[in-house]
Amino acid sequence: MLRQIHKGPWTVHAPTTEKPFSLTDNNTPEEIDADAEVNVTFTELGLDPKILKALGDLGYVKPTPIQAKAIPAALMQRDVLGIAQTGTGKTGAFTLPTMHKLAKGRARARMPRCVIVCPTRELAAQVAKDVEAYGKYLKLEMALLIGGVSFAEQDRKLMKGVDILIATPGRLIDQFERGKILMTGVQTLIVDEADRMLDMGFIPDIEKIFDMTPFTRQVLFFSATMPSEIKRLVDQFLHQPLSIQIARKNMTAKTVTQRIVRMPSSDPKQKRTALRYMIEKENVDNGIIFCNRKKDVDIVAKSLNVHGHDAAPIHGDLAQSLRTETLNRFRNGEIKYLVASDVAARGLDVPTVSHVFNYDVPNHSEDYVHRIGRTGRAGRKGDAIMFVARLDEKNYNEILDLIQVKSIEEISIPGIEDFPKDGGKARKGRGNVRGKGRRDNKRGGRNHGQRNDGTYHENSVSTEKVKKVAAPTPSAKPAPKTDKSETRKPAEKRRPAPRRRAAPGRDKPKPETVTKVSVEETPSAPKRERNSSRRRAAPGRSKPKPSDVDQDVRAETPKTEAKQPEKSQSKPRSNRGGRGRNSEGNKPNKPKGDNTSNNPKADSSNKKKPSKGKTPFGDDVPNFLKF
């Protein structure tokens, strides 16, 4: 590592023994009190005059402690690691110096100069809103790249050229793989709410985004907490960063009144009843109700609407257009209660929220600070009420340790033990009717008719005394009726499945319906019979061949003729004579006047032979053929 030594107009780089910063080392980040007094103004920080003019319009004169430390370091092209909670002004800490550096120059098509990565769409939209307010006098192009928005509109902005690109990890990687973004021109990479990305499983995507950007880019990395996985990212991708940590003192605003309600159980119906009781008891202008699961968000919102409270859900599974519309309606006062998951806990800026209800105790103690930070903003008073059950004691104690208090004021609800409960979910049958299904008392089952003592009712029969009865054949007569007690099937035996029907034309004939054909009925000589086939016989062949006669007889005789009793087979194979023979084995007598024959030699002998003197050349043979 080299140390710069200024000697007149020249700068000498001398070696130094200073060790690079790493969170795994003994060097700890510089800790600053969140309420520390700042004696510097934005003008003294050296920001662009156009940015200062926009800050003056917003009424900002002095920076926050994290802004006062991070902005000078970022302007010197150093990597910055900020460990700060929400509401400390960290958005301005990374947007203001970045906009100052990008004020000169212009972005090329598909090549953004700055990329800001946010975990959720709401937080990305909030950052975009702040960038638009700070840079309204600058000629900088900004694009918001989040899910749920049409690709066509985003592609149009990227082709025009974007200076600051604000995106969520998933959509940024999608556009990069589609070839719509080139990351070679990125000068500054900003990661906001890194610990939230860890909870949402975005750490592999963040690593991929770091690999997509050039090695020479500047990194501004911000996180509320520093788990081991976040420390690994910092050591791997940040180069000698300036570390700034805002102390956790006074994490919750003093204007927020915190209270809890002790629940006798974790029954959801009982908890929803207690929530409605507190809403009706408190003087609520508007409020946000936080749940841990998306499923509970929908259920709680529906329950409030059923009982006459205007509420709407918002969580990650909803379409982006619907989420944006719901937030706008809540800001405008059209919706009184917003039931949300933690996706809306960060980046939701509604200054007039009077109450925050924690329907579930958050699994992470930091989420509690973000949740109740939605109320009591800008010096207003707010109330935060949380419902704590017996199973939530561990998470509740972690919250107490985080906010450094011994206990939180409790609210007692009279008769809360008598609030209705779900009482467990009954098994539903085919028709979605509780308690009615295949194992109803009207149908047989494994335990049908069985008592608690293991015995059966008197009407039932044990399966050991019942023998299997073969299914009757179609021709058999129905069995005579007997006593019901003897033939009654056991309760646990199910009805046999219906037999598979045989294919048509393959049924075996019954023994009584077999037609017997004796040898005496076989004609001695083939008679001229009508040809059963639809094909007409060739001219000159009025009578069928002896083989055709045999085929006709076989076609008219059932296939079971070969299975006749031995008495009818006095002459074996008498009806299966050789080709052209009758039933007695003799050749058939040829009828007179019939010139047809099956023998090809006989046909050739009957034809008239040409005379020796006749040739194809005429009746007389030429002289040259007489030799």
N, C-alpha and C positions, 0 to 999 in steps of 0.2 A: 504494500500500500504506500502511495506517495503523498507527501505533504507539501502544499504550495507555500513558497516563501517569496514574498514580493520585495524586489530590490529595484526601485526606480521603475523604469518602463519594462523591465524584464521580470519574468516569473520563473523561479527555479523549483523543480520538483525534487524534494528530498525524501528519502525513506523514513518511515515512522514505524514504531512498534505498536501502534494502536490496533486492537483486535476487532475484526468485523462484528457487527451486532448480530446476535442470534438469541431467540427466546429461550433456547436451551442453555444458554450461558448464565453466569451469575448476574450479568447486567440486567437490571430491571428497567422497564419503561418509565419514563418521567410521569409521575402522577400529579394531576392538577385537580384542585377542588372545583366542582361544578359551579360553585357560587363565588369563585375567586374574582377579585376586582381586576378589570382590564383598563390600563391607562393608555391605550393606543386606539386610533380611529382607522376607518377603512382608507381614508386618504393617505395616512402615513404608511400603509402597507404597500403602496405603489401600484394600485390597481388602475386599469384603464379608466379615463374620465367618463366614457359612456356607461361603464358598469357603475361607477360612483353615482352618476345621475339617476340610474334605475334604482339603486339602493336608497337614494334620497327620496324618490317617489314613494317607496315602501315604508319610509320612516326609520331605516336602519342607519345608525351613526357609528356605534361601537360594535366590534365583533365579539363573539362568545369566546371563552377561554380556549376551546379547541380550534376555533377559527384563527385566533391570534397566533397560535403555535404552528398550525398546519399550512396556512397560506404562504408565509415566507419560505418555508422549506419546499413547498410545491413549486413556487416560482423559480427556485434554484435548481429545478429538475431532479430533486431527490425523491426517493421512494418514501412514502409515508404510511405508517401503521397506526391507525386510530382505534382505540378501544373506548367506545363511548356508548351511552344509552340513547334511546330515542328522546328527542326534544332538546338535545344539546347543541343543535345547529351544525351537525356534521354534513348535512347536504350542501350547505354553503361552503363548508371547508374544502370540498373537492370540486364543486362546480365553478366557484369564482376564480381560482387561479387557472383552471383549465380554459375557461372562456377568455381570460386575459391573454393567454399564449396563442389561442386560435383566432384572435381578433384580426391578425394579419395573415393573409393567404386565403386560398380557396381550395375546397376539396374536389377531387376528381370523381368521375363516375365510378360507382361501386367500390370506392376506396374511402371509408370513413377515417377521419383523423383522430377521433376519440370515441371510445366504446365504454358505456356505463352498463354494468350487469346488475340486475336486481332480481330478488327471488320470486316476487309475485307481480302480477299485472297491476294491482292497485298501487303498489309502491313505485313501480316504473312510471305509472301515469302521474303520481305525485311529484316525482323528480322532474319529469318533463314539464310539469306546470311551473316548477320553480325555475328551471332553465329558461323557459319562455319569459318569465317575469324579470329575471336578471339581465337577459340579453335582448330586451325589446329595442334597444338603440343600436345593436350590433347587427351586421349583415351575416349572420351565421344560420346555416341550414341545419335543422334538427329533425330527426325521424324517430318515431316510437315503434319498436318492433316487438310486438307481443302476440300471443295466441288469440284466436277468436276474431282476428281482423283479416280482411281479404288480402291475399298475396299480391293481387294486381296493383292495388294502391301503394303497397309497400315497395314493390318493384319499381314503380314509377318514380318514387322519391329517391330510391337508391341510384337509379340511372341518372338522375339529375345531379347527384353529388351531395353528400351529407357530411357536415363537419362534426356533429355530435350525434351518436347513435345510442339510444337508450333501449335496452332489450332484455328479455328474459333468456335464460340459458338455452331452453329447448328450441325456441323460434330462431335464435341466433345461429345455432348449429345447423338447423334445417336450411336456412337461407345460404349458409356457407357451403353446404354440401350440394345445393342446387346451382352453385356457381354465380349467385347473385351478389355476393360480397367477396371482396378481396381484402384480406387482413394485413397485407404487406405495408400499407400506409398508416397503420395505427401508431400514433405517437404517445398516447396516454391510455392506459387501461385502468378502469375504476371498478372495484368490487364492493358493493354495499350489502350490509346485513349478511356477512359470511356465515355466521353461526346459524342463521335461519336457513341458509342453503344446505348446511350440514344436516339439519333436521329433516329437510325435504328430500334429501338424497341427491343433491346436485353437485357434490364434490367431484365425481368423475367428469361431469360436464365442465366444471370450472378448470380442471386440469387440462382438458382438451382445448379450452379457449386460450389458456396461457400458451400452449404449444402452437396454436394458430397464429399468434401475434409475434412480431419480431423480438429478438432478444434485447434490442436497444430501447424498447418502450419504457415509459415511466409507469410505475404501479402505485396507485393509491388504494389501500386496503383498509376497510372499516368493518368492525365487528363489535357486538355488544359484550360477548364473552370470548374466551380463548381456550377452547377444548384442545385436546392433544392433536386431533386431526387438523385443526386450524393452524396450530403451531407448525406442523409439518409443512403445510402449504407456504407459510411465511418464510421458513428456512429455505425452502426449495426455489421460490420464485421471486422473492424480494431481495434487493441488493443494498446492503447497508442502510436500512430504512431508519427514518426518524420516528421513534415510538412515542406516542402520546396516549396517556390513559387518564380518563376522567374518573375521579373517585366516586364510589358508590354511595356517598353520603347524600342524604335527602333525595333518594331515588324517586320517591313518590312525592308529588306536589303537596305542599301544606294546605292548599285549598280543597283537597279531596278528603272527604270523611269516609273512613273505611269501617265496615261492619260485616259481621257474619251471622248466619242462621244455622243453628245446630239441627241437623236432620236425624230423626230416630232410625232411619234406614235409607238404603240407596234405591228404594222403589221409585221408578220414574213417574208414575201417576201421582204419588204423594209429593214428589218434588215439583211437578208442574202445578199442583194445587197451591203449594207454598209460594211459588213464583207469582201466581195470579193474586194471592193474598197481599203480597208486598207491593205489587204494582197498584192495586186498588187503595192500599193504605198510604203510600207515599205520594207526594205531590210531584208527579213526573211530567215534565214537559215533553221530552223525548228521551229514549234510552236505547242502549245496545245490549243485547243478551248474548253472551259468549258460551258456546258449547265445544266440547272436545271432539265430537264425532259429527260427520256430515249428516248421518242418519238422524241424530237427535235435533239437528238444526231444522230439518223439515218437519219433524214431529212437533217440536215446540211452537214453531210458527203457525202450523195448522191448528194446534190447540188454542192458541191465543185468538186466532180469527174466529174459531167456533164460539168462543166465550165473549165475543164482542170487542176485542182489542185489535186495532189495525196494525198488523205486523207483516213482514216480508222476509224470506230467507236469502242468504248470500253465502256461497261456499265455492270451492274450486270446481265442482262438477257442473255448475251452471254455465251457460254460454256467456261469452264476454259481453255481448250486446245486452243481455238481460242483467248482468251484474252492474254494468255501467248505468243502465236505466234505473235500477233499484237504488243505487247510491245517489243519483241525481234527485230522485223522488224523496229520499230521506233528507237530503240537504235542503230541499225546497219546502219541507214540512208536510208533504203529502202522505208520508208514512211516519207513524209515531214510534214504532218499535222495529228495530233491525236485529234479527236473529242471525248471528254470524259465527263462523269458525275462526281459527287463528289467522286465516288468510287475510282477514280484514283488520286484524289487531294492529298491524304495522302499516303505515302509509295512509291511514284513513284520517283525513284532516277535516273534522266537522267541529268548529269551535263552540257550538251551542248545545252540546250533549249534556244533559243534566244528570243522568243516571247511567251507571254501568252495572249490569247484573251478571255475575259469574255463576251460570247454571251448573257448571262443573268446575271443580278445582283443577287448574291447569297442571299438566304433567311436568312442565318445566317452570321453575320458579321465575325465570326471566319473563315468561309470557304474562305472568300476573302484572308485572310492572307495565308492560306494553298495553295490556287490556285497560287497566284503570287510568292510563295516561290519555285515553280518549275523552275524558271528562276533566273539568277543572282547568281548562286551557285559557291562556291569556288573562290570568288573574281572576277568572270566574270561579264560583263555588261549584263543587260536584260531589256526588255520592257514589260509593262503590259498595255493593252488597254481594256477598259470596255465600253459597249454600255448601256446608261442610257436613259430610256423613262420616260414619265411623271408619270406613275404608279409605278415607282421604286424609287421615291424620299424618301420614308420612309426608305427603306433598305439602300439607298445610304447615308443618314444622319447617320445611325447607324455605317456604315463603317468609316465615317469621325470621329465619336466620339471614335471609337476603336483605330484607328491609330493616333489619336490626331493631326489631321490637320484640317484646316478650309476649304480647297477646294483642288481639284485636277485639274491639267491643262487640258483644254478642246481643242479638235481638231475640227475644222470646215471643213465640207465636202461641197464643192460648189454644189448647185442643189440637195441637199438631199431630199428636199420637193417634187421633181419631180420623185423620184425613184418609180418604179412600185410597186403596192400593189396587194394583193389577191382580195380585193374588196368584201369580204364576200363569203361564200360558198353557191353556188346555190343548190337547191334541185335536187337530182338525181332520175331518174326513174328506171324502171326495168332493162334496158340495160346499167345502169351506164352512161347515157348520160345527160349532164346538160340541165335542162329546158325541158326535154321531159319525160312525164310519164303519169299516168292515168288522170291527170287534164290538158291534152293538149287541144287545141281548137277543135281538131277533134273528141273528145269523150265527152260524156255528163258527167257533174259533178254537184255539188250543185250550183255553180256559173256560169255554162256554159251559155253563151249568155247574161249575165247580164252586164249592163253598170255601169259606176261609179255612176250615179245618182239613181241607184236602179231599173231602168226600164229594160224591156226585149226587144229583137229585135222583129220586126214585124212578122217574120216567126215563132216565138215560140208561143206556146199555153199554157194558164194557166192550172194548174192541176185541178182547180175547175170545168171546163167544160168537162172534160174527165171522162167517166164512164168506169167501169171495164167490159170487155167483156169476157164471159165464153169461155173457150177453146173449139173448135169444136171437135166433136167425130170423130173417124177414118172413120166411114161410111158416115158422113155428106158430102154434096157437098160443094165445096169451094164457099164462098160468092162472089157475083158479085163485081167487082171493082167499087169503088166510087172515089170521088174527094180526092186527096191527102191531101188537107187542112183540110178535116173533120176527116180523120182517122189517121192523123199524131200524133205520140206519143209525149208527152211533153218532153222537153229537160232534165228535171230533173228526169224523170222516167227511171229507169234502165231496161234493158232487163230481163224478168223473167227467172228464172233458169229452165233448162230442167227437165221434169217430170221423175219420176222414173219408169222404165219399170217393168211390172209385171213379176212374175216368169213364166217360160214356163209350159204350161198345166193347168194354172189357169185362162185363159182368159174366160170371159163369152161369150157365143155365141150370135151373133147378132139376133135381133127378126126375120129378114127375113130368116135366115138360119136354123131356128128350124124345125126339121122334125116332122110332125104330124103323129101319129100312132093311127088310129081309132080302135074301138073295133071290127069292122067287119073284119079287117085284121088279128086279132089274130086267130091262128088256133084253131079249136075246139078240136082236139086231138093232143097230142104231136107227132110230126113227128121225124123220125130218121134223125138227122142232124149231121154234122161233129163237133166233139168236138174242140172248139177253143184253148183249152190248149195244150201245147206241151207234156204234160204227157200222156202216153198211158194208156188206160183203162185196168183194170184187165181182164184176160181171163175169158170168160163166161159171161161178162157184156158188150155185144155189144151195148145195148141201154143205154143211160144215164137215171138216175133217173128223176122222175118228178121235183124234186127240182133242179137238174142240168139243166133241160130245162129252168126252170124259171130264173136261173142265167145266162144262155146264152142269153136269151131274154133281161134280164136287162143289160147285158154287151153291147149288140148291140144297145139298145135304149139309146138315149142321156139322161143326167141327168135332163134336163128341161122338161121331159115328164110329170112330176107331175104338171107342171105349164101350162097345156094345157087349152084352153078356155073351158067354161062351156058347150058349145054345144057338144063338142066331148066326154064329160063325161056323156053319157046317162045312163050307168049302172055303178054306182060308185063301185070302187074297184073290177071291173070285171076281170082285168088283174092281180090281186094280190090275187088269190085264196089260199086256205089252202095248206098245204104241201101234195104233191101228187095229187092235183086237177088240172083240166084244166081251161081254161078261163071261162067256163060256171059254174063252181062250182061243176061239177060232177066228180066222180072218173074216171080216164082214163081206157078205155077198154084194158085189157091185151091181147096182141097179142098171137096168137097160136104159139106153138112151143118154146115159151120163158119160160124156167124154172127158170129164175132169178126173184127175188122179193126183194123189199126193206124191207119187214116185216120179222123180224127174226123168229117169230112164224110160219109164212108160210114156211119158209125154213126148219124148224125142222119137220113140218108135212109131207113134201114131201119126206124126207129121209125114207128109208126102215128100219123098226124096226126089230131087231134080234128076232128070234124064241125063245120060252121059253126053249126049250131043249138045246139050244146052249149056251155055257159058254166059258169063256176064257180057260178052261181046255179041251175043245173039244165039240163034239156034244151031248154026254150023260152027265147028271149031276151025280156027284159022290154020293155015298150012304150017306156020312157024311153031305151032304148039303141038303138032302131031308127032314130033320126033321123040 
